[in-house]
Amino acid sequence: MADSNNLISAVKKFYNSGDEYLIPVGINKDKIPALSNYIEAQNTGILLVDVDNISDTAPYASNENTAAFKTNTDDTHANVLSSGSVGGVSALPIGSFDLANTSGLDSSVLPQDQLSFQQDQLTPYTEGNINTYYYAQGMPIVRDGKTLSGDYIDMLLGRDFIIKHSNKKLTEIMVKNPKISYDNTGINLLKSGVESVFDQLYRNGGVGEKANGKPDYDVTALPREDMKDVDVSQRIYRGLSWKYHPADAIDDAYISGEIDL
C-alpha cells in the first residue's frame, strides 16, 4: 500500500462481504493506527493485529474494535497468534466460545517460552490488554481474549452476530413476503425476525438468562402511530430496537481450603 488512504480504500471494498475479522499481513506498523481508527468508526467487525512490541499499540490503545496479539518469534515461526487463535475457534458457533484459555493452536504458533516466561512477566500484557499465548500449569493457553479497550472479544462477536443476522433476517422477510402491511401485523413480523436472531445466539450460549430462566433480551417494535409521516409515506419503518445482556463466562478460578486436623 502506498499510503494509509489506499489501505483504507482497499478495506472499504470488501468490508461488508461478511467476514468478521481483519488480520493485516505484511503492512507497515505505522499504517495500523489509521486502519484501527477506520474500523473503530464502523463499530462492527474486529481488527486483529500481531505486534512486535506492546508499545506499538500506543497510538490506538483505547480502540474497542481492535485486539492485539504478541508472542515471541524465532526463525521458524512467524508472529501469527491472531490467525492461530481464530483458527482454534473457527469451527465453533458465535456465542459458544470465549477466546481466553483457547489451547491446542496450530504448531505454527509459538507460545511464550515455558521456562523463561514467568507469571510476573504477564503483567504488562494484562495491563495493556495484549493477548498472548503462554504456559499455565504446563498447558499453553491464550490470555485474555480482550480488545485493547478491555472489552471481551466474544461479547463483540455477539454484537456483530446480532447486527449482521438481524439485517439478513429482515431482508429475507422482505423477499419472502409479497407485501408487508404497515400495521401491527407487518411490524410484528419484522420483530419476530429479529427475535429469532437473539434466540439463536441464546441457543449458542451468547445471551444471558433472566431470573425467570428466559433469554435476557428485549426487542422493541414501535407502532405505526409513533412513526414520522415522511417515513410512512416512503414505506420506511424505523421502530425496531434491541438490548440484551451477554452471557457471562469464567476465565479464572481460585481455590481456598484448609486442613481439618
C-alpha positions as CSV (number, residue, x, y, z in Angstrom):
1,M,0.0,0.0,0.0
2,A,1.4,3.4,-1.0
3,D,-0.3,5.2,2.0
4,S,-3.0,4.8,4.6
5,N,-5.7,6.1,2.2
6,N,-5.0,3.3,-0.3
7,L,-5.1,0.8,2.6
8,I,-8.5,2.2,3.8
9,S,-9.9,2.2,0.3
10,A,-9.0,-1.5,-0.1
11,V,-10.6,-2.4,3.2
12,K,-13.8,-0.5,2.3
13,K,-14.2,-2.5,-0.9
14,F,-14.5,-5.8,1.0
15,Y,-15.7,-4.6,4.4
16,N,-19.3,-5.8,4.1
17,S,-18.5,-9.1,2.4
18,G,-19.5,-11.0,5.5
19,D,-16.1,-11.5,7.2
20,E,-15.8,-10.9,10.9
21,Y,-12.1,-10.5,11.4
22,L,-9.5,-8.4,9.6
23,I,-5.9,-9.5,10.1
24,P,-3.3,-7.3,8.3
25,V,-0.3,-9.1,6.9
26,G,2.8,-7.5,5.5
27,I,1.6,-4.0,6.3
28,N,4.0,-1.5,8.0
29,K,3.0,-0.9,11.6
30,D,2.8,2.9,11.0
31,K,-0.3,2.2,8.8
32,I,-2.1,0.2,11.5
33,P,-3.4,3.2,13.6
34,A,-5.3,4.6,10.6
35,L,-6.7,1.1,9.9
36,S,-7.7,0.6,13.5
37,N,-9.4,4.0,13.7
38,Y,-11.4,3.3,10.5
39,I,-12.7,0.0,11.9
40,E,-13.5,1.8,15.2
41,A,-15.7,4.2,13.3
42,Q,-17.6,1.3,11.7
43,N,-18.4,-0.1,15.1
44,T,-18.7,-3.6,13.7
45,G,-16.0,-6.1,12.8
46,I,-12.8,-6.7,14.7
47,L,-9.2,-5.9,13.7
48,L,-6.6,-8.4,15.0
49,V,-3.1,-7.2,15.0
50,D,0.1,-9.1,15.7
51,V,2.6,-6.6,17.3
52,D,6.4,-6.8,17.8
53,N,6.2,-4.7,21.0
54,I,3.5,-3.8,23.4
55,S,4.3,-0.2,22.9
56,D,3.3,-0.5,19.2
57,T,-0.4,-0.2,20.3
58,A,0.0,3.2,22.0
59,P,-1.5,5.3,19.1
60,Y,-4.7,3.3,19.2
61,A,-4.6,1.8,22.7
62,S,-8.2,2.7,23.6
63,N,-9.9,1.3,20.5
64,E,-12.7,-1.1,21.3
65,N,-12.7,-3.0,18.0
66,T,-9.0,-3.8,17.8
67,A,-7.3,-6.7,19.5
68,A,-3.5,-7.0,19.7
69,F,-1.6,-10.2,20.0
70,K,2.1,-10.9,20.9
71,T,4.3,-13.9,21.4
72,N,8.0,-14.5,20.9
73,T,9.1,-15.5,17.5
74,D,12.1,-17.3,16.0
75,D,13.4,-18.1,12.6
76,T,10.9,-20.8,12.0
77,H,7.7,-19.2,13.5
78,A,6.1,-16.0,12.3
79,N,4.1,-13.9,14.7
80,V,0.7,-15.5,13.8
81,L,-1.0,-15.7,17.2
82,S,-4.0,-13.7,15.9
83,S,-4.8,-16.1,13.0
84,G,-3.9,-19.1,15.1
85,S,-6.4,-18.0,17.8
86,V,-9.1,-17.6,15.1
87,G,-8.3,-21.0,13.7
88,G,-8.6,-22.5,17.2
89,V,-12.3,-21.5,17.4
90,S,-13.3,-21.2,13.8
91,A,-15.4,-24.3,13.8
92,L,-17.5,-23.1,16.8
93,P,-20.6,-21.1,16.5
94,I,-20.5,-17.5,17.8
95,G,-21.6,-17.4,21.4
96,S,-20.3,-20.8,22.3
97,F,-16.7,-19.9,22.9
98,D,-14.6,-17.5,25.0
99,L,-11.2,-16.8,23.3
100,A,-9.4,-16.7,26.6
101,N,-7.9,-20.1,27.5
102,T,-8.0,-21.4,24.0
103,S,-5.4,-24.1,23.6
104,G,-4.0,-26.6,21.2
105,L,-3.3,-24.0,18.5
106,D,-1.6,-24.8,15.2
107,S,2.1,-25.7,15.5
108,S,3.0,-22.6,13.6
109,V,2.1,-20.6,16.8
110,L,5.0,-20.4,19.3
111,P,3.9,-19.9,22.9
112,Q,6.0,-17.8,25.3
113,D,8.9,-19.9,26.5
114,Q,7.8,-22.2,29.2
115,L,10.9,-21.8,31.3
116,S,11.8,-18.1,30.9
117,F,8.3,-16.5,30.8
118,Q,7.3,-16.2,34.4
119,Q,3.9,-15.1,35.9
120,D,5.1,-11.6,36.7
121,Q,6.1,-11.1,33.0
122,L,2.4,-11.4,32.1
123,T,1.6,-8.2,33.9
124,P,2.4,-5.8,31.1
125,Y,0.3,-7.8,28.7
126,T,-2.7,-7.8,31.1
127,E,-2.3,-4.1,31.8
128,G,-2.2,-3.2,28.1
129,N,-4.9,-5.7,27.2
130,I,-2.5,-7.5,24.9
131,N,-3.3,-11.1,24.2
132,T,-0.6,-13.7,24.4
133,Y,0.0,-17.5,24.4
134,Y,1.8,-18.8,27.4
135,Y,2.0,-21.8,29.6
136,A,-0.3,-22.2,32.6
137,Q,0.1,-25.3,34.7
138,G,2.2,-26.8,31.8
139,M,-0.6,-26.1,29.2
140,P,-0.3,-23.3,26.6
141,I,-3.4,-21.1,26.6
142,V,-4.4,-17.8,25.1
143,R,-4.9,-14.9,27.5
144,D,-7.1,-12.8,28.0
145,G,-9.4,-12.7,25.0
146,K,-9.8,-8.9,25.1
147,T,-9.6,-6.0,22.7
148,L,-7.4,-3.0,23.5
149,S,-10.2,-1.2,25.4
150,G,-10.5,-4.2,27.7
151,D,-13.7,-5.4,26.2
152,Y,-14.1,-9.2,25.7
153,I,-13.8,-10.3,22.1
154,D,-16.6,-12.9,22.4
155,M,-19.0,-10.1,23.5
156,L,-18.2,-8.0,20.5
157,L,-18.6,-11.1,18.3
158,G,-22.1,-11.5,19.8
159,R,-22.9,-7.8,19.0
160,D,-21.8,-8.3,15.4
161,F,-23.7,-11.5,15.1
162,I,-26.9,-9.7,16.1
163,I,-26.3,-6.8,13.7
164,K,-25.4,-8.9,10.7
165,H,-28.0,-11.6,11.1
166,S,-30.8,-9.2,12.0
167,N,-30.2,-7.3,8.8
168,K,-30.1,-10.6,6.9
169,K,-33.3,-11.8,8.6
170,L,-35.2,-8.5,7.7
171,T,-34.1,-8.8,4.1
172,E,-35.3,-12.5,4.0
173,I,-38.7,-11.4,5.3
174,M,-38.9,-8.7,2.7
175,V,-38.1,-11.2,-0.1
176,K,-40.4,-14.0,1.1
177,N,-43.5,-11.9,1.6
178,P,-45.3,-10.3,-1.4
179,K,-46.2,-7.4,0.7
180,I,-45.6,-6.4,4.4
181,S,-48.5,-4.3,5.7
182,Y,-47.7,-1.1,7.6
183,D,-49.7,-2.2,10.7
184,N,-49.3,-4.3,13.8
185,T,-49.3,-7.5,11.7
186,G,-46.4,-6.4,9.5
187,I,-44.5,-4.8,12.3
188,N,-44.8,-7.9,14.5
189,L,-43.5,-9.9,11.5
190,L,-40.3,-7.8,11.5
191,K,-40.0,-8.0,15.3
192,S,-40.3,-11.8,15.3
193,G,-37.5,-12.0,12.7
194,V,-35.1,-10.0,15.0
195,E,-36.2,-12.1,18.0
196,S,-35.3,-15.3,16.1
197,V,-31.7,-14.0,15.8
198,F,-31.5,-13.5,19.6
199,D,-33.0,-16.9,20.2
200,Q,-30.3,-18.5,18.0
201,L,-27.5,-16.6,19.8
202,Y,-29.1,-17.7,23.1
203,R,-29.0,-21.3,22.0
204,N,-25.4,-20.8,21.1
205,G,-24.6,-19.6,24.6
206,G,-24.1,-15.9,23.9
207,V,-27.1,-14.4,25.6
208,G,-27.7,-14.4,29.4
209,E,-30.8,-15.5,31.2
210,K,-33.3,-13.5,33.2
211,A,-34.3,-14.6,36.7
212,N,-37.3,-16.5,35.2
213,G,-35.0,-18.6,33.0
214,K,-35.9,-16.7,29.8
215,P,-33.3,-15.3,27.4
216,D,-32.2,-11.8,28.7
217,Y,-33.0,-9.7,25.7
218,D,-35.8,-7.3,24.7
219,V,-36.7,-6.3,21.1
220,T,-39.0,-3.3,20.9
221,A,-41.2,-2.5,17.9
222,L,-42.9,0.8,18.0
223,P,-46.5,1.1,16.5
224,R,-47.2,2.9,13.2
225,E,-48.6,6.0,15.0
226,D,-45.2,6.6,16.5
227,M,-43.5,6.8,13.1
228,K,-42.9,10.0,11.2
229,D,-45.3,10.7,8.4
230,V,-42.4,11.1,6.0
231,D,-41.1,7.6,6.8
232,V,-44.6,6.1,6.4
233,S,-45.1,7.8,3.1
234,Q,-41.7,6.5,1.9
235,R,-42.5,3.0,3.3
236,I,-39.7,3.1,5.8
237,Y,-40.1,1.6,9.3
238,R,-37.6,2.8,11.9
239,G,-39.2,1.5,15.0
240,L,-37.1,-1.6,15.8
241,S,-34.6,-1.5,18.6
242,W,-33.0,-4.1,20.9
243,K,-31.0,-4.6,24.1
244,Y,-29.6,-7.7,25.7
245,H,-27.3,-9.0,28.4
246,P,-24.4,-11.1,27.0
247,A,-23.9,-14.5,28.8
248,D,-21.2,-14.3,31.4
249,A,-18.1,-16.6,31.4
250,I,-15.4,-17.7,33.8
251,D,-11.8,-17.1,32.7
252,D,-10.1,-17.6,36.1
253,A,-10.8,-19.7,39.2
254,Y,-9.3,-19.5,42.6
255,I,-9.4,-22.2,45.3
256,S,-9.2,-21.8,49.1
257,G,-9.0,-24.6,51.6
258,E,-7.9,-25.8,54.9
259,I,-6.8,-29.0,56.6
260,D,-9.0,-30.0,59.4
261,L,-6.8,-31.8,61.9
